[in-house]
Amino acid sequence: MAAVLPENTPVVSPQWLHDNLSKVKVLDASWYMPAEKRQPFEEFQHGRIPGAIFFDIDAIADPTTDLPHMLPTEAAFSAAASALGLSSSDSIVVYDGKGLFSAARAWWMFRAFGHPRVALLDGGLPAWRAAGYPVDTEPSDGAAGRHKAAATAIKDSYSKKGASNRLLTFNAKLQPNLILSVDQVKANIENKVYQLSDARSAGRFKGVDPEPRAGVRGGSIPGSFNVPFPEVLTPQGQLKPASDLTQVFKGAGVNIEDSKQPLAASCGTGVTACVLALALARIGRWDVPVYDGSWTEWGSLQDTPVVKAE
């Protein structure tokens, strides 16, 4: 029987996961910026929570766009999740090797595809290790096979082969209310439906620091608020308490207390925006959409307005 995840919180503690390890599916969703030159799957093979499955946000993505790790179709996600051995009845806990970073993207992806039974391990693998819990260090052929099978499922779903012959145990249902497109963000500049928080650093938001990707302009989306994602985390890489998070968003100018004012999140490539969405869920705002293309899309287009510091 799947474990019942704690209510009213998007995260679980290492102790909770240890106590319920046999009742959940655990996913390592580690991902790193290209400049870090790290190999997340290789690191997973030599250090992972027992029974964990590797979830590759670059492979489980839309292969038809040059934008990084964009959401795939419902059919593709269903096929990939099924290939990983997941089912729609599973309770899922995601983590990453940094503490709280790319796992937030996986958390949001499952929710965006209609699977609310997902939580994030607060503090990730570092917190698990610090608590003294066991780590598997021997490479797993089974993990490698599932990793390859998920990537193949995505490719087949977008090819003429399709995925009709695959046994689906996971059925994704896209939740449009949790995703923003570039056209919606453009419209929001005028209609101001959403308060859009940008998780990038202050220097990138102001346009004074260069963007890490070639051909992407610097600056910010008009009317957006800068909430650099490290500000919602403790020095140990865990999510701050709800009261502290409220002050972080209020300090950035976001009207966090008006429940009738919708919130949204953006960042560089749609990863750390999900950290902000996670933080807002801890405050009680579970309905926060993420601009999937984020600044990599916005800053690459020629018809999108950009604000820079004077």
C-alpha positions in Angstrom: 0.0 0.0 0.0 1.3 3.4 -0.9 2.2 5.8 1.9 -0.1 8.7 2.6 2.0 11.9 2.2 1.9 14.5 4.9 -0.9 17.1 4.3 -0.4 20.8 3.7 3.3 20.6 3.0 5.2 19.9 -0.2 8.2 18.4 1.5 9.0 15.5 3.7 11.9 15.0 6.2 14.7 12.4 5.9 13.2 10.6 8.9 9.7 10.5 7.3 11.2 9.0 4.1 13.3 6.5 6.0 10.2 5.4 7.9 8.1 5.0 4.8 10.8 4.0 2.3 9.1 0.8 1.3 5.8 2.5 0.7 6.9 5.2 -1.8 8.7 5.4 -5.1 11.8 7.5 -4.7 13.2 9.5 -7.7 16.6 11.1 -8.0 16.0 14.1 -10.2 19.5 15.6 -10.0 20.5 18.1 -12.7 23.2 20.7 -12.9 24.0 23.7 -14.9 26.1 22.9 -18.0 29.1 24.9 -16.7 29.3 22.6 -13.7 30.3 19.8 -16.0 28.8 17.2 -13.7 27.2 13.8 -14.7 24.1 13.4 -12.6 23.4 9.8 -13.7 26.9 8.7 -13.0 26.8 10.3 -9.6 23.4 8.5 -9.0 25.0 5.2 -9.8 27.6 5.6 -7.1 25.5 7.3 -4.4 21.7 7.1 -4.1 18.9 6.5 -1.7 18.2 2.7 -1.6 15.6 1.8 -4.3 15.8 5.2 -6.0 15.0 5.6 -9.7 16.8 8.2 -11.8 14.5 10.8 -13.3 16.2 12.7 -16.1 14.6 16.1 -16.7 16.6 16.6 -19.9 15.5 13.3 -21.4 11.9 13.4 -20.1 11.2 16.5 -22.1 10.0 17.8 -25.5 12.6 16.8 -28.1 11.0 19.0 -30.8 12.2 22.3 -29.3 15.6 23.8 -28.8 14.5 25.1 -25.4 15.9 23.0 -22.5 13.8 20.4 -20.7 10.4 21.7 -21.8 7.3 19.7 -20.8 6.6 16.7 -23.1 3.1 15.7 -24.2 0.8 13.8 -21.9 1.4 10.6 -24.0 5.1 11.0 -23.8 5.2 11.6 -20.1 2.8 8.7 -19.5 5.1 6.4 -21.5 8.3 7.6 -19.8 6.8 7.4 -16.2 5.5 3.9 -17.0 9.0 2.9 -18.4 10.5 4.0 -15.0 8.1 1.6 -13.2 5.8 4.2 -11.9 2.0 4.0 -11.6 -0.8 6.5 -11.1 -1.4 5.0 -7.6 2.1 5.6 -6.4 3.2 8.1 -3.7 6.4 9.7 -5.1 9.2 11.4 -3.3 11.8 13.3 -5.3 15.2 14.5 -4.3 18.5 15.8 -5.8 22.2 15.9 -5.1 22.3 19.6 -4.2 19.7 19.6 -1.5 16.8 21.5 -3.1 17.3 22.4 -6.7 16.3 20.4 -9.7 14.0 18.0 -7.7 11.6 20.9 -7.5 11.2 20.7 -11.3 10.3 17.0 -11.1 7.9 17.8 -8.3 6.2 20.4 -10.4 6.2 18.1 -13.5 4.2 15.4 -11.7 1.7 17.9 -10.4 1.4 19.5 -13.9 0.5 16.1 -15.2 -2.2 15.5 -12.7 -0.3 13.5 -10.0 -0.7 15.4 -6.7 0.8 12.5 -4.7 4.3 13.8 -4.9 6.6 15.4 -2.3 10.2 16.6 -2.2 12.8 15.4 0.3 13.7 18.5 2.2 17.5 19.0 1.9 17.9 16.2 -0.6 20.7 13.6 -0.6 22.9 15.8 1.6 20.3 15.8 4.4 19.7 12.0 4.0 23.5 11.4 4.4 23.7 13.9 7.3 21.0 11.9 9.1 23.1 8.8 8.8 20.8 6.8 6.6 22.2 4.2 4.1 23.2 5.0 0.6 23.6 2.5 -2.3 27.0 2.9 -3.9 27.1 -0.1 -6.3 26.1 0.7 -9.9 22.7 -0.8 -10.9 22.1 -2.4 -14.2 18.3 -2.1 -13.5 18.6 1.6 -13.0 20.6 2.0 -16.2 17.9 0.0 -18.1 15.0 2.1 -16.7 16.9 5.3 -17.5 17.4 4.2 -21.1 13.8 2.9 -21.4 12.4 6.2 -20.3 14.4 8.1 -22.9 13.4 5.6 -25.6 9.7 6.0 -24.6 10.0 9.7 -25.1 11.6 9.4 -28.5 9.1 6.7 -29.6 6.2 8.9 -28.5 7.3 11.7 -30.8 8.2 9.3 -33.7 6.0 7.4 -36.2 6.4 4.4 -33.9 4.3 6.0 -31.2 3.8 4.3 -27.9 0.7 2.3 -28.7 2.3 -1.0 -27.9 3.6 0.0 -24.5 1.9 -1.0 -21.3 1.0 2.2 -19.5 0.8 2.1 -15.7 0.9 5.9 -15.4 -1.7 8.1 -17.0 -0.8 11.8 -17.3 -3.4 14.5 -17.5 -2.1 17.9 -18.2 -3.2 20.7 -15.8 -3.3 23.9 -17.8 -3.7 26.0 -14.7 -0.1 25.1 -13.6 1.6 26.2 -16.8 2.1 29.5 -18.6 3.0 30.0 -22.2 4.9 32.9 -23.7 1.7 34.3 -25.1 0.1 34.2 -21.7 3.1 36.0 -20.2 2.9 38.7 -22.9 -0.7 39.2 -22.2 0.0 39.4 -18.5 2.1 42.6 -19.0 -1.1 44.4 -19.9 -3.8 42.5 -17.9 -1.7 42.0 -14.8 -3.6 38.8 -13.8 -0.5 37.2 -12.3 2.2 38.5 -10.0 5.2 36.9 -11.7 8.2 36.1 -9.5 11.6 35.6 -11.2 14.0 33.2 -9.5 17.1 34.4 -11.2 19.9 36.3 -9.5 19.5 40.1 -9.0 22.3 40.7 -11.5 20.6 38.7 -14.3 17.2 40.2 -13.4 18.6 43.7 -13.7 20.5 42.9 -16.9 23.9 43.8 -15.5 25.2 40.2 -15.4 25.5 38.1 -18.6 23.1 35.3 -19.3 24.8 31.9 -19.2 23.4 30.9 -22.6 24.5 32.5 -25.9 22.1 34.7 -27.8 19.9 35.4 -24.8 19.3 39.0 -23.8 19.7 40.2 -20.3 17.0 41.9 -18.2 13.5 41.0 -16.9 9.9 40.7 -17.9 8.1 44.0 -17.4 6.2 44.0 -14.1 7.9 41.0 -12.7 9.4 40.7 -9.2 12.8 39.4 -8.4 12.9 36.6 -5.8 16.3 34.8 -6.2 15.7 31.2 -5.3 18.4 30.9 -2.7 16.4 33.3 -0.6 13.7 30.7 0.1 16.3 28.2 1.3 18.2 27.8 4.5 22.1 27.6 4.4 21.6 23.8 4.7 19.6 23.7 1.4 16.2 23.2 3.0 13.0 25.1 2.5 12.5 27.9 5.0 9.5 27.9 7.4 6.3 29.4 6.0 6.5 32.5 8.1 10.0 33.3 6.7 8.9 32.5 3.2 6.1 35.0 3.5 8.5 37.7 4.5 10.8 36.8 1.5 8.1 37.3 -1.0 6.7 40.4 0.7 10.2 41.9 0.8 10.4 41.5 -3.0 7.1 43.4 -3.4 4.8 40.4 -4.0 1.4 40.8 -2.5 1.4 37.3 -1.0 -1.5 37.7 1.4 -4.2 38.4 -1.1 -5.5 34.9 -2.1 -7.5 36.4 -4.9 -4.4 37.7 -6.6 -2.9 34.8 -8.7 0.9 34.2 -8.5 3.2 32.7 -11.1 6.9 31.9 -11.3 9.7 32.1 -13.9 13.5 31.7 -14.0 16.2 30.9 -16.5 15.0 27.5 -17.9 12.0 26.5 -15.8 14.0 24.8 -13.0 14.4 27.2 -10.1 10.9 28.7 -10.9 9.7 25.4 -9.5 11.7 26.1 -6.3 9.6 29.2 -5.9 6.4 27.3 -6.7 7.4 24.8 -4.0 8.0 27.6 -1.5 4.6 29.2 -2.3 3.0 25.8 -1.8 4.5 25.7 1.8 2.7 29.1 2.3 -0.5 27.5 1.1 -0.5 28.7 -2.5 -0.6 25.4 -4.4 -2.0 26.8 -7.6 1.1 28.6 -8.9 1.8 28.1 -12.6 5.3 28.1 -14.0 6.4 29.8 -17.2 7.9 26.8 -18.8 10.0 28.5 -21.4 11.2 31.1 -18.8 13.9 33.6 -19.6 15.7 31.4 -22.1 12.6 31.6 -24.3 11.7 35.2 -23.5 15.2 36.6 -23.9 15.8 34.8 -27.2 12.7 36.3 -28.9 12.8 39.6 -30.7 9.2 40.7 -30.0 9.3 40.4 -26.2 9.8 43.5 -24.1 12.7 43.6 -21.7 13.4 45.8 -18.7 17.0 46.6 -17.6 18.4 48.5 -14.7 19.0 52.2 -15.4 
